[in-house]
Amino acid sequence: MVPWSPSQWKGDQELLCDSSVCKTVAADYDTCCSCHSKGLWEIDKHSKRSSQALHIEYVRFGSNAFVLPPSDFNTSAPANLVHRHGTLRVLPSNICDFQNLKLLDLTSNQLTHINTISCLRNLEILKLEYNKLVYLSNETFQNMSNLRSVSLANNQIKEMDPHAFNGDSINIFNFDLSGNNLTKIDVTNLVMDKLYCEINYENNLFQEIENILGWKVNTSLHYGSGTVTVAKNPPMHFPDYEYVGFSVDQFPKLFKIMRNTNFYFGNNTYYCDCRLEPVLRFSNIWKPDYSFVFPNFPDYICPPDGPNAGINAKLFLDKTERDKLTCDLHGDLNCPSRCDCFDQPSRDRIVVNCTDQEISHPEFLKRMPKGFGHNLELYFKNTGMKRFPFFKYLKRVSILDVSYNSFEDINSLFSVDIAYFEKLKKVIILNHSLSDLPDSFKKLDANFIYLGETPIICDCTNLWIGEWRKVYNVNKTINPLLCNANGKILHVEEVTKEFLGCNENPFQWDWLIILSSVIVSLLAVIFGLFMFFQYEILIMFRMMRQTKKPVTAQNLYYDVYISYDVNELDVRIWVLGDLRKTLLKNGLKVYDTVVDTLPGSNRGEVISTKIAQSKQIIVVLSKTYTMEDDPFCVQEFRGAVNHFFRNKSKSLLLINYDNIQTSDVSDPYMKAFLRLGKYISFADRYEKITNKVCSIVKTKT
């Protein structure tokens, strides 16, 4: 055994490597040592470095227990605790007191969680096989930097967080999770850029690989150094490589940066469906070692309970056979019910076929499935549809067949710039009820539109259709377009203005229509802006009419009326302790409902009277004030606004105490004041606010 200190090791304990097995000159020396490393306490059995044995003492059978050290226990020497076939349900209550613990073996107990295990910062080996653990958090082993071997085999673990055992603070060499109940595994627990020997997931229930954190492969790193075993799991689908962080265009690099990782599949079976096709595109990279994808290649047979059952998988190395690698999306939530949906990556398409299925409401088609195929082919023949509204997924559509329906126009379908339909290659509308085509079709290749032999109506306004088809040299035999022109059925290319008797120089009404449309639109915009900003306009107009002469009317007894939510403690303290005092010190007469209203008075009547007798009203906006839950706050604000508009000598001043936004209020006048910025922000210190308020009030009185 020789000292060994790998660069990725996070711990502070010295490790030894078996030099009889691992050679320092070998390229995989660190990987070999990670499989054959020991601590000094494991080697030296007869010195101060040897491990001391601890024991378990039960307080109550099958429940609480504590660790019992020997009488000559040395806290600075290594220790181990082995307690198998016990009845522990939780970790011993005092286990964190033993920071010199190196080995903890509680195999075959009744443990359901190990939440406190991370306190054992110097633990190196953990064995918890045959317990009842159900969940593994990414904080379970946090900061256990000396931990190098963990076995949680044959528990009942159903769920495991991303980065459950490979966080920044740890570097576990051997991790055994075999014989658990995991149905999902996050990609971060399979692919790691760390030093390790073996990660064992044998005998679980894997169905899919997740990517909860949106992890993506970094092609500048080298991943893995040991073996990841996923053998003896049920049949599963190949992962969606792009979803789990490997884009298809990275595959050539992927096999290089993961060349040190040995994925052992054993006798696992994988369904031969659409998820396999993207991997096979790069089969020339990983041949002749096809076992990277197909276990037991070339004798791998597709599972009997999936697509292509019983077929030898090597057949799909032939590109011409890959059309068979499809995924049935009938159960996908985005596949319309009663429709057939499938994903076929070899043709880069997803097909949705609703032919002969009644579709009475177009909203039924609001969503469409996604998959490996980037092009969407929609077949909605004979569905009883009368219109097809615009949906965002139409950007993905390459073929749209809505034949044998009752379409009278398709303007709603092509209501956006035709350039939006960037993938569109074919629109089929046989046996239609159309009388005309949208002008936007001019920007499409005329060869993409198939209307069959059902005629449209030709007149002087749509002569462009024939010219359009001539420009694109459409084959009239393969793709005819007929029209009814003056009672005759002709190919649209044959219809001329002479045949229709179109006037050469008709009066041009277009400019007048356009001008009228512009004027109407402009008036509509102006009216819309006025309606939207009517309160702001009223406030600005009122402020322009504000008189600058001091208010001397005899009925205006008070200089200032302060309106605020008296039930909000912070606001009340500031108003009474700072604002009101500052105003009084400056010789101003102030009315405050808390201080100045006589007990037993009718508060509603007092509010109306005192606001009418005040030259200025200060409103302190707070969260509760704007919620309009207090009827007196509502009365005060509406009374203040009413007097503000009725008397051009009165002023209304808002203080934004709680940084209220326009979205926080419903009162249109309050919203307008905020939108115009006609308020004092409470962002500064109290003294500055009160002095500023006082200065404004004195100027206006």
C-alpha positions in Angstrom: 0.0 0.0 0.0 1.3 3.4 -0.9 0.0 6.9 -0.1 -2.5 8.3 -2.6 -3.9 11.8 -2.9 -6.0 12.3 -6.0 -6.6 15.9 -7.1 -10.4 15.6 -6.9 -10.4 14.2 -3.4 -12.2 16.6 -1.1 -11.3 15.0 2.2 -8.5 15.7 4.7 -7.8 12.0 5.6 -4.8 10.2 4.2 -5.6 7.4 1.8 -3.5 4.4 0.7 -3.6 2.7 -2.7 -2.9 -1.0 -3.4 0.2 -0.8 -5.4 0.1 -4.5 -6.3 -3.0 -3.8 -8.3 -2.7 -0.2 -9.4 0.5 0.9 -11.3 1.5 4.6 -11.0 2.5 4.7 -14.6 -0.9 3.6 -15.9 -3.3 6.2 -17.4 -6.1 4.9 -15.2 -4.1 5.0 -12.0 -6.5 7.2 -10.1 -9.5 5.2 -11.2 -7.9 2.0 -10.2 -7.0 3.5 -6.8 -10.6 4.7 -6.3 -11.5 1.0 -6.4 -8.7 -0.2 -4.3 -8.1 2.5 -1.7 -8.1 2.1 2.1 -7.6 4.4 5.1 -4.7 4.0 7.5 -7.1 2.8 10.2 -8.0 -0.2 8.0 -4.4 -1.2 7.5 -2.8 -0.7 10.9 -4.7 -3.0 13.3 -2.3 -2.8 16.2 -1.3 0.8 16.7 -2.9 4.0 17.8 -4.4 4.3 14.4 -6.4 1.1 14.8 -10.2 1.5 15.0 -12.1 1.3 18.3 -15.4 -0.5 18.5 -18.5 1.3 19.6 -21.8 -0.3 20.7 -25.5 0.4 20.7 -27.6 0.7 23.9 -31.4 0.7 23.4 -33.4 3.0 25.6 -36.7 1.6 24.5 -36.9 -1.6 22.3 -37.1 -0.9 18.6 -37.1 2.9 19.0 -34.6 5.1 20.7 -30.9 4.2 21.2 -27.6 5.7 21.9 -24.0 5.0 21.2 -22.0 3.4 24.1 -18.2 3.8 23.9 -15.7 1.5 25.7 -14.4 2.6 29.1 -10.9 3.4 27.6 -12.4 5.2 24.6 -9.9 7.6 22.9 -11.7 10.5 21.1 -8.7 11.2 18.9 -8.4 7.6 17.6 -10.5 6.2 14.8 -13.7 4.4 15.8 -16.2 2.1 14.1 -19.8 1.2 14.9 -21.2 -2.2 13.6 -24.7 -3.1 14.6 -26.5 -5.5 12.3 -29.9 -7.2 12.5 -31.1 -4.7 15.0 -34.4 -2.8 15.5 -33.1 0.8 15.0 -35.7 3.0 13.4 -33.7 6.2 13.7 -30.0 7.0 14.1 -28.8 6.9 17.7 -29.5 10.2 19.5 -25.9 10.9 20.4 -24.2 9.7 17.2 -23.0 13.2 16.3 -20.8 13.2 19.4 -18.4 10.7 17.8 -16.6 12.8 15.2 -13.8 10.1 15.1 -16.2 7.6 13.6 -14.7 6.1 10.4 -17.0 3.1 9.7 -20.8 2.9 10.3 -22.5 -0.4 9.6 -26.2 -0.6 10.5 -27.2 -3.2 8.0 -30.5 -5.0 8.5 -32.2 -2.5 10.8 -35.5 -0.6 10.5 -34.2 2.9 9.6 -36.6 5.0 7.6 -34.4 8.1 7.3 -30.9 9.3 8.0 -31.4 13.1 8.1 -28.7 13.7 10.7 -25.9 11.6 9.1 -24.1 14.6 7.6 -22.8 15.6 11.1 -20.3 12.8 10.8 -17.7 14.8 8.9 -14.9 12.2 9.2 -17.0 9.1 8.2 -15.4 7.1 5.4 -17.5 4.0 5.0 -21.3 3.8 5.4 -23.3 0.6 5.2 -27.1 0.8 5.5 -28.2 -2.2 3.5 -31.6 -3.9 4.2 -33.2 -1.0 5.9 -36.5 0.9 5.1 -35.1 4.2 3.6 -37.5 5.7 1.0 -35.9 9.0 0.0 -32.4 10.4 -0.6 -31.9 14.1 -0.5 -29.1 16.1 -2.1 -28.3 17.3 1.5 -28.1 13.9 3.0 -24.3 13.6 2.6 -23.6 17.4 2.4 -20.0 18.3 3.6 -19.1 14.7 4.3 -15.9 15.2 2.4 -14.1 12.0 3.7 -17.0 9.7 2.7 -15.7 7.3 0.0 -18.0 4.3 0.1 -21.8 4.1 0.6 -24.1 1.1 0.4 -27.8 1.6 0.5 -28.7 -1.6 -1.3 -32.0 -3.3 -0.8 -33.8 -0.5 0.9 -37.2 0.9 -0.4 -35.9 4.2 -1.9 -38.4 5.5 -4.5 -37.1 9.0 -5.0 -33.7 10.7 -5.2 -32.8 14.3 -5.7 -30.5 15.6 -8.5 -26.8 15.5 -7.4 -27.8 13.3 -4.5 -24.3 12.0 -3.9 -22.0 14.1 -6.1 -22.2 17.6 -4.7 -19.3 20.0 -4.6 -18.3 19.1 -1.1 -18.2 15.3 -1.6 -16.5 12.7 -3.8 -17.8 9.2 -3.1 -15.9 6.5 -5.0 -18.4 3.6 -4.5 -22.1 4.1 -4.3 -24.5 1.1 -4.2 -28.3 1.7 -4.7 -29.1 -1.7 -6.1 -32.3 -3.5 -5.1 -34.4 -0.3 -4.5 -37.6 1.0 -6.0 -36.4 3.9 -8.2 -38.6 4.4 -11.2 -36.9 7.6 -12.3 -33.2 8.7 -12.3 -31.9 12.2 -12.8 -29.2 12.5 -15.4 -26.9 14.2 -12.8 -26.9 10.9 -10.9 -25.7 9.0 -13.9 -23.2 11.3 -15.6 -20.6 12.9 -13.4 -17.3 14.7 -14.1 -15.8 13.2 -10.9 -13.5 10.4 -9.9 -15.4 7.2 -9.0 -15.1 3.5 -9.1 -18.7 2.1 -9.4 -22.2 3.5 -9.2 -24.6 0.5 -8.9 -28.3 0.8 -9.8 -29.0 -2.9 -10.4 -32.5 -4.3 -9.7 -34.5 -1.1 -9.6 -37.6 -0.2 -11.5 -36.3 2.4 -14.0 -38.7 3.7 -16.6 -37.2 7.1 -17.5 -34.3 9.5 -17.1 -35.1 13.0 -15.8 -33.4 16.3 -16.1 -35.0 18.4 -13.4 -32.3 21.1 -13.3 -31.9 21.5 -17.1 -28.4 20.1 -17.0 -26.4 20.2 -20.3 -23.2 18.4 -21.2 -20.0 20.5 -21.3 -17.9 19.2 -24.2 -14.8 20.7 -22.7 -14.9 18.3 -19.7 -14.3 14.6 -19.5 -17.0 12.6 -17.8 -16.7 9.5 -15.7 -13.9 7.3 -14.7 -15.5 4.1 -13.6 -18.6 1.9 -14.1 -22.2 2.8 -13.9 -24.3 -0.3 -13.6 -28.0 -0.2 -14.6 -28.5 -3.9 -15.3 -31.5 -6.0 -14.3 -34.1 -3.3 -14.6 -37.4 -3.6 -16.4 -37.8 -2.8 -20.1 -37.5 1.0 -20.6 -37.4 3.6 -23.4 -34.2 5.1 -24.7 -33.9 8.5 -23.1 -34.7 11.7 -25.0 -31.1 12.7 -25.4 -31.8 16.4 -26.0 -34.1 16.5 -22.9 -31.4 15.0 -20.7 -28.8 17.5 -21.9 -27.1 15.9 -24.9 -28.0 17.7 -28.2 -27.8 15.4 -31.2 -25.2 17.6 -32.9 -22.9 16.9 -29.9 -22.9 13.1 -30.4 -19.6 13.0 -32.3 -17.9 14.7 -29.3 -20.0 12.8 -26.7 -18.4 9.5 -27.3 -14.9 11.0 -26.8 -15.6 12.9 -23.6 -17.3 9.9 -22.1 -14.8 7.3 -23.3 -13.8 6.5 -19.7 -17.3 5.8 -18.5 -18.4 2.2 -18.7 -22.2 1.8 -18.7 -23.1 -1.8 -17.9 -26.6 -2.7 -19.1 -26.4 -6.4 -18.4 -29.5 -8.1 -19.8 -31.6 -4.9 -19.8 -34.1 -4.4 -22.6 -35.0 -1.2 -24.4 -38.0 -0.5 -26.5 -37.3 -0.1 -30.3 -39.3 3.1 -30.8 -38.7 6.7 -32.0 -36.2 7.4 -29.1 -33.7 5.0 -30.7 -33.6 6.7 -34.1 -31.5 9.8 -33.1 -28.8 7.6 -31.6 -28.6 5.4 -34.7 -27.8 8.5 -36.9 -24.3 8.4 -35.4 -23.9 4.6 -35.4 -20.7 5.0 -37.5 -19.1 6.7 -34.5 -19.6 4.0 -31.9 -19.2 0.9 -34.1 -18.0 -1.8 -33.7 -18.9 -1.5 -30.0 -22.6 -1.5 -30.5 -23.1 -2.7 -27.0 -23.0 1.0 -26.0 -26.5 1.2 -27.3 -27.6 -2.5 -27.7 -26.8 -4.9 -24.8 -25.8 -8.3 -26.2 -25.4 -6.9 -29.7 -25.7 -8.3 -32.4 -28.3 -10.7 -30.8 -30.4 -8.0 -29.2 -34.2 -8.7 -29.8 -36.7 -5.9 -29.3 -39.0 -6.6 -26.3 -42.2 -8.5 -26.9 -44.4 -5.9 -25.2 -43.3 -2.9 -27.3 -43.1 -1.7 -30.9 -41.2 -3.9 -33.4 -41.5 -6.8 -31.0 -39.2 -9.8 -31.8 -37.1 -7.9 -34.4 -33.3 -8.1 -34.2 -32.2 -4.5 -33.5 -29.3 -4.7 -35.9 -31.9 -4.4 -38.6 -32.2 -0.7 -37.8 -28.5 0.0 -38.6 -30.0 0.1 -42.1 -31.3 3.7 -42.6 -34.1 2.4 -44.9 -35.6 0.4 -42.0 -35.7 3.3 -39.5 -39.2 4.5 -40.6 -40.4 1.6 -38.3 -39.0 3.4 -35.3 -42.0 5.4 -34.3 -43.7 6.4 -31.0 -47.4 6.2 -30.5 -48.5 9.6 -29.0 -52.1 8.7 -28.5 -51.8 9.0 -24.7 -50.0 12.4 -25.0 -52.0 15.1 -23.3 -51.6 17.3 -26.3 -52.8 14.7 -28.8 -56.5 15.5 -29.5 -58.7 12.8 -28.2 -60.1 10.4 -30.8 -57.1 11.3 -33.1 -54.1 9.2 -33.9 -50.7 10.8 -33.2 -47.2 9.4 -33.8 -43.6 10.6 -33.8 -41.4 9.5 -36.7 -37.9 11.0 -36.3 -36.5 9.3 -39.5 -38.8 11.6 -41.5 -38.5 14.5 -39.0 -42.3 14.6 -38.5 -45.1 14.3 -36.0 -48.3 13.1 -37.6 -51.8 14.0 -36.2 -54.6 12.2 -38.0 -58.2 13.2 -37.1 -59.8 12.0 -40.4 -63.5 11.1 -40.1 -63.6 12.3 -36.5 -66.2 14.9 -35.7 -64.6 18.2 -34.6 -67.4 20.7 -33.8 -65.3 23.2 -31.9 -61.9 24.2 -33.3 -60.6 24.9 -29.8 -60.4 21.2 -29.5 -57.3 21.6 -31.7 -55.7 24.3 -29.6 -52.6 22.2 -28.7 -50.5 19.7 -30.6 -47.8 17.2 -29.4 -44.1 17.7 -29.6 -41.4 15.1 -30.0 -38.2 14.3 -32.0 -39.9 15.3 -35.3 -39.7 19.0 -36.0 -42.4 19.1 -38.7 -46.1 18.8 -37.9 -48.4 17.0 -40.4 -52.1 17.5 -39.8 -54.8 15.4 -41.4 -58.3 16.7 -40.7 -60.3 15.3 -43.6 -64.1 15.0 -43.2 -64.3 16.3 -39.7 -67.3 18.7 -40.1 -65.1 21.7 -39.5 -66.4 25.1 -40.9 -63.4 27.1 -40.0 -59.8 26.7 -38.8 -58.6 29.5 -36.5 -55.0 30.5 -36.2 -52.9 28.7 -33.6 -49.2 29.2 -32.7 -48.2 25.6 -33.5 -49.0 26.3 -37.2 -45.4 27.6 -37.4 -44.4 23.9 -37.2 -46.9 22.6 -39.8 -45.5 21.2 -43.1 -48.7 19.5 -44.4 -52.2 20.6 -43.7 -55.1 18.5 -45.1 -58.6 19.8 -44.4 -60.4 18.3 -47.4 -64.1 17.3 -47.4 -65.1 20.0 -44.9 -67.4 22.9 -45.2 -64.8 25.7 -45.4 -66.3 28.9 -47.0 -63.1 30.9 -46.3 -59.7 30.3 -44.8 -58.8 33.9 -44.0 -58.8 33.2 -40.2 -56.2 30.5 -40.7 -53.9 32.7 -42.7 -54.5 35.9 -40.6 -50.8 36.5 -40.0 -47.9 37.2 -42.2 -47.6 34.2 -44.5 -43.9 34.1 -43.6 -44.9 32.7 -40.2 -45.7 29.4 -42.0 -42.0 28.8 -42.5 -42.3 25.0 -42.8 -45.4 24.8 -44.9 -45.1 22.6 -48.0 -48.6 21.4 -48.7 -52.2 22.7 -48.1 -54.9 20.3 -49.3 -58.5 21.5 -49.4 -60.3 19.1 -51.7 -64.2 19.3 -52.0 -64.3 22.7 -50.4 -66.9 25.5 -50.4 -64.4 28.3 -51.1 -65.3 31.2 -53.4 -61.9 32.9 -53.3 -58.4 32.6 -52.0 -56.7 34.9 -49.5 -54.4 37.6 -51.1 -51.6 36.3 -48.7 -51.3 33.2 -50.8 -49.3 35.4 -53.3 -46.3 34.9 -51.1 -46.6 31.1 -51.1 -45.4 28.7 -53.8 -48.5 27.9 -55.8 -47.4 24.3 -56.1 -48.1 24.0 -52.3 -51.9 24.6 -52.6 -54.1 21.7 -53.7 -57.8 22.6 -54.2 -58.8 19.8 -56.6 -61.6 20.1 -59.1 -64.1 22.0 -57.0 -64.2 25.5 -58.6 -63.9 28.8 -57.0 -65.6 32.0 -58.4 -63.4 34.1 -60.8 -64.1 37.8 -61.3 -62.1 40.9 -62.0 -60.8 41.1 -58.4 -58.9 37.8 -58.3 -57.3 37.5 -61.8 -54.0 37.4 -59.9 -54.6 33.7 -59.0 -54.1 32.6 -62.6 -51.0 34.7 -63.0 -49.7 33.4 -59.7 -50.0 29.8 -60.8 -48.3 30.6 -64.1 -45.3 32.2 -62.4 -44.8 29.0 -60.4 -45.4 26.8 -63.4 -48.0 24.6 -61.7 -48.9 21.4 -63.5 -52.6 21.7 -64.3 -53.0 17.9 -64.6 -51.5 17.0 -61.3 -52.7 20.0 -59.4 -55.7 21.6 -61.1 -57.5 24.8 -59.9 -60.8 25.4 -61.6 -63.1 28.4 -61.4 -66.6 29.4 -62.4 -66.3 32.4 -64.8 -69.5 33.7 -66.2 -71.1 30.3 -65.8 -68.3 28.4 -67.5 -65.9 26.0 -65.6 -62.3 26.8 -66.7 -58.8 26.3 -65.5 -58.0 29.5 -63.6 -55.0 30.1 -65.8 -57.4 30.4 -68.8 -59.5 33.2 -67.4 -58.6 36.7 -68.8 -59.9 40.2 -68.2 -61.2 40.2 -71.8 -63.2 37.1 -71.1 -64.7 38.6 -67.9 -65.2 42.0 -69.6 -63.1 43.9 -66.9 -62.9 47.7 -67.4 -59.4 48.7 -68.4 -59.6 52.0 -66.5 -62.1 51.7 -63.8 -62.4 54.5 -61.3 -59.8 54.0 -58.6 -61.6 53.9 -55.3 -58.7 52.3 -53.5 -57.1 55.6 -52.5 -60.3 56.9 -51.1 -61.0 53.7 -49.1 -57.5 53.8 -47.7 -57.7 57.4 -46.7 -61.0 56.9 -45.1 -59.7 53.9 -43.2 -56.7 55.9 -42.0 -58.9 58.7 -40.7 -61.3 56.3 -39.0 -58.4 54.4 -37.5 -56.8 57.7 -36.3 -60.0 58.9 -34.7 -60.4 55.5 -33.1 -56.9 55.6 -31.6 -57.4 59.2 -30.3 -60.8 58.2 -28.8 -59.2 55.0 -27.3 -56.3 57.0 -25.8 -58.7 59.5 -24.3 -60.8 56.8 -22.8 -57.8 55.1 -21.4 -56.1 58.2 -20.0 -59.3 60.3 -19.3 -58.5 60.6 -15.6 -54.9 61.6 -16.3 -56.2 64.3 -18.7 -58.7 65.6 -16.2 -56.0 65.9 -13.5 -53.5 67.6 -15.8 -56.2 70.1 -17.0 -57.2 70.8 -13.4 -53.6 71.4 -12.4 -53.2 73.9 -15.3 -56.1 75.8 -13.8 -54.7 75.8 -10.3 -54.8 79.3 -8.9 -51.6 80.6 -7.4 -53.3 83.2 -5.1 -53.4 82.4 -1.4 -56.7 80.9 -0.2 -58.4 83.4 2.1 -62.1 82.3 2.1 -63.6 82.5 5.5 -65.1 79.0 5.4 -61.7 77.4 4.9 -60.6 77.2 8.6 -57.9 74.5 8.3 -54.7 74.7 6.3 -54.3 70.9 6.0 -56.5 67.9 6.3 -54.5 64.6 6.7 -56.2 61.4 5.3 -54.6 58.1 6.1 -55.5 54.6 7.4 -55.7 55.2 11.2 -55.6 51.4 11.8 -52.2 51.0 10.3 -49.8 51.4 13.2 -46.6 52.4 11.3 -48.4 55.0 9.2 -50.2 56.4 12.3 -46.9 56.7 14.3 -45.3 58.6 11.4 -48.2 60.9 10.7 -48.8 61.9 14.4 -45.1 61.8 15.5 -43.5 63.4 12.5 -45.7 64.9 9.8 -48.3 66.5 12.0 -45.8 67.9 14.4 -43.7 69.4 11.6 -46.8 71.1 10.1 -47.9 72.5 13.5 -44.4 73.8 14.2 -44.5 75.8 11.0 -47.7 77.6 12.1 -50.2 75.6 10.0 -53.6 74.6 11.2 -53.9 70.8 10.9 -57.0 68.5 11.2 -56.3 64.9 12.0 -59.3 62.6 12.7 -57.4 60.6 15.4 -56.5 63.7 17.5 -59.1 66.3 16.6 -62.4 64.4 16.3 -64.5 64.6 19.5 -65.6 61.3 21.0 -69.1 60.2 20.0 -69.1 62.3 16.8 -70.4 61.0 13.6 -67.2 60.3 11.8 -68.7 60.3 8.3 -70.3 63.8 8.9 -67.0 65.1 10.4 -65.0 63.9 7.4 -67.3 65.7 4.9 -67.3 68.9 7.0 -63.6 69.1 7.8 -62.5 68.4 4.2 -64.8 71.1 3.0 -63.1 73.5 5.6 -59.5 72.6 4.6 -57.4 74.5 2.0 -55.3 71.4 1.3 -55.7 67.6 1.7 -52.7 65.4 2.2 -53.4 61.7 1.4 -50.9 59.1 2.8 -51.1 56.0 0.5 -50.4 52.7 2.2 -51.2 49.2 1.3 -54.3 49.0 3.4 -55.5 52.5 2.4 -55.5 51.4 -1.3 -57.3 48.2 -0.6 -60.5 50.2 0.0 -61.5 48.0 2.9 -62.1 50.9 5.3 -65.2 53.0 4.2 -63.8 56.1 5.9 -60.6 56.0 3.8 -62.8 55.6 0.7 -64.9 58.6 1.8 -61.9 60.8 2.6 -60.2 60.1 -0.8 -63.3 60.6 -2.9 -64.2 63.7 -0.9 -60.7 65.1 -1.4 -60.9 64.4 -5.2 -64.3 66.0 -5.4 -63.2 69.2 -3.7 -60.0 69.2 -5.7 -62.0 69.4 -9.0 -64.8 71.7 -7.7 -62.5 74.3 -6.2 -59.5 75.4 -8.2 -57.9 77.1 -5.2 -57.7 73.8 -3.3 -54.7 71.4 -3.5 -54.4 67.6 -3.2 -51.0 66.2 -2.2 -50.3 62.4 -2.2 -47.5 60.8 -0.2 -46.6 57.3 -1.5 -45.8 55.7 1.9 -45.5 52.0 0.8 -44.2 52.5 -2.8 -47.7 51.7 -4.2 -47.7 50.8 -7.9 -50.6 51.5 -10.3 -51.3 47.7 -10.4 -51.9 47.8 -6.7 -54.9 50.1 -6.8 -58.4 50.0 -8.4 -59.6 53.6 -7.9 -59.1 55.3 -11.3 -58.1 58.7 -9.9 -55.6 57.2 -7.5 -54.2 55.2 -10.4 -54.0 58.3 -12.6 -52.1 60.3 -9.9 -49.6 57.4 -9.6 -49.2 57.0 -13.4 -48.5 60.8 -13.8 -46.0 60.7 -10.9 -48.0 63.4 -9.0 -46.9 62.3 -5.6 -44.1 62.5 -3.1 -42.1 59.2 -2.7 -41.4 57.9 0.7 -38.0 56.6 -0.4 -36.0 59.3 1.5 -35.6 59.7 5.3 -38.5 60.9 7.4 -37.1 64.4 8.1 -36.5 65.1 4.4 -40.1 64.0 3.5 -41.8 66.1 6.3 -39.8 69.2 5.4 -40.6 68.8 1.7 -44.3 68.3 2.5 -44.3 71.3 4.8 -42.6 73.5 2.1 -45.2 72.6 -0.5 -48.1 73.2 1.8 -46.8 76.6 3.0 -46.2 77.7 -0.6 -49.8 76.8 -1.6 -51.4 78.4 1.5 
